[in-house]
Amino acid sequence: MALPEALSTKAQRAFLLTVVFQAIVVIVMVAIVFGKVADHVDLVLSRYKTIPCYLALFILAEVFELFMAYDALRLRNIIQLVGILLFHSALIVMSALQVHEAHSAIVHDPSANWTTDYVNGGGPGTLWQNVFPFLIVPPVVIGVSWLVMIFFVRQLYLEFGWAIFHVVGANPAAKTMYQFYQVMICLLKFDFFAFVGVTMQLLILVLAKNTAEFGLTIAAIPIVFVLLIGAGLAVQREIKWLMSISLVLMLAAETYFIYKLVRFYEPASREQYQTVRATLTTFTIIAFLLLFATFAIGLRCFADFDKGLLKSKMHGQSYRPVGQPYKSSLFGAKKEDGGYGSGAPLGPRVSIE
C-alpha cells in the first residue's frame, strides 16, 4: 500500500513518529498522576482542580501538535515546522510549571511523612513523593524529543526548499508575500490553541457558573472562533471588508486578555486563581503575544492584497513533488528497460582525414 505523501520520506516518517512517541509517553504519565491523585482526594475541591486540568491541557496540546505536524508535512510548510518547534519549547516550560502547580495543590504540610499525613504531606512515602517521578518524566521526554525534532526539521528544510518556488515561481517579491501569508495562517492555528487552552483552564478551575465573568468567558468562545475562521478566509481569498473586521476584532480580543491578566492579580479575585496563577498567566501572555503578532502580520498581508497572489493562495498547496517511481521512469531506467538513453548504440565515427 502506498504511503501518504506526507510520509513519503524517512525524515518525514521519523519526524511524525517522534511527535507520536513523545505524545503517548506524556499523556500516559499525566494520566498516571491523575489516577493516583483521584484515588485519594476529591477532585471537585477547588485546590485539586489543577490535576484534571493538567490532564486535559496536555491531551489538548499533544493532539494539537500531532495535527499540526501532519498538516505541515502534508503542505510541505517549513514555516509551520518551525512554529511546531517553538510550540514544543513552550510545552517544556508548561510541563515544568505543572510540577510547581501540582506541588501547590497537593502539599500542605511539607514536613509530614506517610505515617502522619499521607495525602497532604511532602515527606517520604506521601502521595506527593509517589506522583513526583511521573511529573518529572514529561519535561524530560519533551525536551529530548525537541532536540530530535530539530535534527529532522533541518533535513525537511532541505527537502521542502523548492516547494515555494513551484507555487509562486522565481519572483522574489511574490515569494516574500507568500511567506507572510504562510506565517499568518500558521499564527491563526496557534491562536486557536492558545485561546482554547486559556478558556478551558478558566472554565475547569476557577469560574463559578453564576458569575458575570463565567458568562463573559462563554460569550467570548464563539466570537473568537468566528474571528479566527473569518481572518483565515479573508487573508486567503483577499476579502477586504472581512479582513478589516477581523483586524478590529483582534484588537478587541487583546483587551479581553488584558482584562483576564488584571483579574489574576487584583486583590478582589486573586485568591480564586492562587493554585493556577503561574500557568494561567503564562498561557494568557502567550495568547496575547500570538494575537498581537497575528494582527501585525495581518496588516502586512492586507497590504499585499490585489498584487497577483490570489491564485497561489487558493491553489498553491496543490503542488506535489514528482514521485520517485516517476523520476526513475524518466531518468533512472536502465537502457535495456527502455529508459533514457536506451536507443541503439552509435556506430564508430568515420574521420575524413
Salt bridges, closest charged atoms under 4 A:
GLU5 OE1 - ARG320 NE 2.74
GLU65 OE2 - HIS88 ND1 2.58
ASP71 OD1 - ARG74 NH2 2.67
ASP71 OD2 - LYS189 NZ 2.53
GLU213 OE2 - LYS260 NZ 3.06
GLU213 OE1 - ARG263 NH2 2.71
GLU238 OE2 - LYS313 NZ 3.18
GLU266 OE2 - ARG263 NH1 2.91
ASP304 OD2 - ARG300 NE 3.22
ASP304 OD1 - LYS307 NZ 3.88
ASP306 OD2 - LYS240 NZ 2.72
